[in-house]
Structure formats: C-alpha cells, structure tokens
Amino acid sequence: MAGLFVKSASISALWFATYRLWTGVAIYAVILVVTRGRFRLATLRACAVGGVLFAADQAFAFSAFKLTTVANANIIIALAPIFIAFAASRLFGERIGRREVLLAGVSFAGVGLVAVGASGTPQWSPVGDLLALGSMVCWSTYWLFSKRARQRITTLEYMSSVMLIGAIVMTPVALLVERSIEVPDAGDWVWIALAALLTGAVAHTLVAWAHGHIEAWLGSLITQCMPVVAAIAAWLVLDEPVTPLVALGGVIVVSATASVAVGGGAFRRDEYSEAR
C-alpha cells in the first residue's frame, strides 16, 4: 500500500520519505519507552549500513511511485527474491540450480512485457521504472543485511536504529535534491501517518522479526503478494489501468520468482531450526 499513500500525497517523494522516516522514529521512540528500551550507540553503529540501505530504498521506491504506475514499480521491485535467492545460496547455505537460473531469465522477460504493456499509458515513465530497479537492488541488499544483523540484534533495537539512521541520511538528501523544505498539509499528514504506522512500524517490524525465524527465500516468497495487492489498490483508488500485457507480465514475474524461491533447494523449516 506504500505506493498508494505516496501517490496520494501532494509533496515530493523525497520529502514524503523524510517525514515518514522521522514519524517512524517517533513511533519507535514511544515503543522503546513503553518496553523500557533505548537507542544504543553500539547498535546504531552495527545497523548503520542497514539504515543507509533502507533510506536509499525509500528514496528510489517513492520516487518511482510518483513517476510511473504503482503496479509497474511494484512488479519490478518484485524481482528482489531472484537476487535474494542467489545471494542466500552463498551467505546462508541455500542451494540454487539450473532450473532457478532459467526461471530468473523468464522473470526478466516478464518485466520486459510489463514495461512494453505500460508504455502506452499516461502514468508510465521509463525513468520511474529505472528508479524502481534501483529500489529493488537496495531492498535486496537491505533484506540480506537485515537477515544477518537479526542474528545478534533484537527486532525493536534493529528497526529503531535503522529508522533513525535512515531519517538522518534522508533529510540532507531531500534538501539537496528538492532545494527547499516542503511542509505537508493536513491531507498529506494522513498519508504520511498511514505509511509510517502500517508500512513502517507494523510491516517492517514484522519482517525484521521474521528474519530470525524463517529462511530468506521463504520471507521473500511471501512478499510476492505485494505487486498483486498494489495493482488492485491502484486500479480501485487511483484508476491506474492494467493492460493485458501488464497483467500477463505481472503473472510471469510473480510466478517465476515464486518458483525460484519454492524450488531453490532451500532449507525446510525444521532443517533451518536445526542449522541455527
């Protein structure tokens, strides 16, 4: 739903990301007070890379949502499990074979169909698609970093640190790129609050918690529901068209990436628990 929130707001993507991150910092600060936790310098240092990657992902993704269709951006970002599966084979011992390599090629072909199918719609933007690709790379790297970091850092400590570092990094970027401070109106604050609470404090906390309990491939597989939800939401709320080629390409991307994750020779849950 993040794309829907961003596109519905009147402020720029970078300032939306900035306010969303600082609102997230406030939410996590309250949670830490309630749970008697606190920001630790050592944890902030350990999470620094994750915070930078998180901010970069927000900048690329939110900018993509503003420029291109929500469905298009989410489907391109949905390629992340392909890269996560390949990297996880080296980092976490998950194996991948020729079948998965073939399916990765099929998935990229699906992205091509999506781009061609959306190119005739007024909301489509090749720059937006390129930004979505950048978000996918940042998100994949962030996912793998989080998976490793969660082996030694608790969920709330990790996410509160990532959110704070991300907000600190994003603020000067927004100032430099936009060259002025944008102040959200009342309607914008509604979308920012929804993004910070639902797609931030709730969704990212659950994902960070899951990293300590399930395999990287399984977590990434579940996120394949995102482009489907995003496309339906954008169609219903923003009246973004879903052409036959976009729909076909989306099905191919989601099916191929899901097949890679399911058939990649990764650990089953019981084997994963024993390995840990």
N, C-alpha and C positions, 0 to 999 in steps of 0.2 A: 504493500500500500504506500510505500515511501514516495514512489513516482507520482502518485495521485496527489499527495499532500504538497509536494514541491511545485507541481504544475498549477495547482490551485492558488498558490500564493502569488502576490504581486511583486515581491522583492526578488533580487537576483539569486541565482543558485548558490553562489559562494557565501552571500550573507545569510541565506536560509540555513546553510550548513553551519555557519558560525554560531548563529543564535540557537540552533538545535543542539549543538555540542555544549554550549555554555548552560543551556537549560538542563541538559543531561547531567552536567557537573553538579548543578544544584540538587537534582533529584538524587544522585548517588551520595551527595553530602548528607542529605536528610536520612537516607538509608543507613549510612555509616554511623550517624549519631544514634539512631534507634538501635542498631546492632552493636553499639559501643566499639565500632571500628575506627580507623583513622588512616589518612594518607601517610605512607611511609616513604622516606627518601630512597631507600634501597629498592623498594618495589617499583617506584617511579622510574628509577634507572633501568631496572630489569624489563620494564614494559615500554621503554622509550620507542623502540623500533615499531612495536605494535601500535602505539599512538600515532606515529607518523604515517604508517600504512593505512590506518583507519581514517585519518584526515584526508589522505590522498584519495582513498576510495570514495569518500563522501563528495569531495570536490569534483571528481570525474563523473560519478553517477548522477549527482544532482544537476550538473551542467548538461549531461546527456538527456535527462528527463525534460529539461527546459527546451532543448533544441529539436529532438526527434520524438517519435511516438513512444509512449510508455511501454507498449508491447515490444517494439523493436529493441529498445535499450535493455529491457529485462531478458529477452531471449538471447542477446549477445552476452550479457553478464552470466547467463545460464551455462555458458561454456566452461565456467570455472571448474566444475568437477572433473573435466578431462585433465586439466593441468594438475589438479589436486591428486588425482589417481596416479598419474605418472610420478609426481614428486613423492607421494606417500610410499611408493614402492621402494624408494631409496631411504627415506627418512624413518619409516615405521615398519618396514619389512613386508609391505603388501605387494603381491606379485601381479604383473600385468603381461599379457602375451600378444601374439599377432592379431588375434581377434579384436582386442581392445584398440590396437593401432588402427585397424581397418575401420572400426566404429568411430574413432576420432575423426578420420577423414570424412566419413558420412556426415558427422555432426557439423564439420566446417562447411560442407556442401549445403546443408540446411540453412546455415547462416547466410550463405550466398543467396538462396531463394528468398529469405526474409528481406534482405537488402533490396533485391530486384522488385519484389512484390510491394514494398513500401515506397519505392522511389517515385511513384506517381501520385502519392497522397500529399496534401499541403503541409502536413505536420512533419514529414520526413526530412532529415538533414544528414548528409554524409559526414559532416563534422561531428554531429551528435552521435552517430554510430561509432566513429573513431574514439570519442570520449568514453563511450560505453565499453569499448575494447580495453581502454586504459583502466577503467574501473574493474573489469574482470581480472586483469593481471594483478592489480593491487589487492583485490579481495582474495584471490587465490593465495597470494603470499601472506596476507594477514591471517587467513584461515590456518595455514601451516604453522606460522609463528605462534598463534594462539594455542594450537594443539600442543605444541612443545612447552609453552610457558605455563599452561594449566597443570603440568605435571608437578610444579613446585609452588604455584601461587593460587590462592583461593579465588573463587568466581568473583566475589564482590571487590576484593582487592585489585584483581586484574582489570575489571571493567571500569572501576572508578579511576584508576590510574590511566588507562587508555583514553577515557573520555576527557580527562583533564589535559593530558598531553596533546590530544587531538585539537582541543579548543585553543590551546596556546599556539599551536602551529597554524591553525586555520585563520586566526584573526589577522595577522600581518599579511597573509596571502590575499585575503579579501580586500584589505586596504590598498595593497599594491595593484591588484588587478582592476578593481572597480573604481579606485581613486577617490572615493567618497564614502561616507558612512550612510548606510540606508537604515532608516528607522521603520520597523514593521508597524502596520496599523492593527486595529483590533482583530480584523479578519485574519491577517497574517499570523498573529499570535496564536489563534486557534489551531491553524495548520502546524505551526512550529511545536506547540504543546503536544499535539497528537503524535507528531513524528518523534519527539523526544521521549514520550511516555511509551507508546506502542512499539514503534520500530527501533527504539533505543533501549530504554530501561527494561522493557519486557523481553522483546525479541532477542537482542544481543546478549542479555544476561542468560537467557535460556540456552542460547547457542554456546556461550562460554562454559556454562555448567555441563552441557552435553559432551564437550571435548574431553572431559575427564572420565567419561563413562562408555563412549562408543567409538568405533573406528572412524577414521577420517572419511573413508568412502561412504559410509552409511549416513553420516551427517550431511555430506554434500548431496547425496541422493535425495534426501528429504527436501532440500531446498529447491529441487526441481519443480515443486509446486508453485514457486513464486511467479514465473512468467505467465502461467495459466491464470492465476488469480489477478495479476496485474493487467493482463489483456482484457479480461472480462470487466474489471473495475473501470478501466479507461474507456471501454466501449459504452458502459452504462452511464458513467458520470460525465466524462469529457467528450463523448460522442466521437471517439477516435475510431476510424474504420479499420476493420480486419479483413483484408482482401484474401481471396483464396490462396494465393502464393504465400502470403504471410502465415496463414493458418497451416498450410502444408509444411512450410519451412519450420515453423514452431514445433509441429508434431515430430518432425525428423530430428531436430536438435534435442528436444526433451527425451525422445525415445532412445536415440543413440547414446546420449550421455548417461541415461539411466542404465542402459545395457552394459556400458563400460563399468559402472560402479557395481552393478549386481554380479557381473560375470568376470570381475577382475582378479579373482583368486584371493580376495582379502580375507582376513580373519573372520570367523563367525564370532558371535558374542561371547560364547563360553571360552573359545580359544583366546580371544582378546583379553578376557579377565585373567586367564592363567598366565599369559605372556606378561601382563602388567605386574 
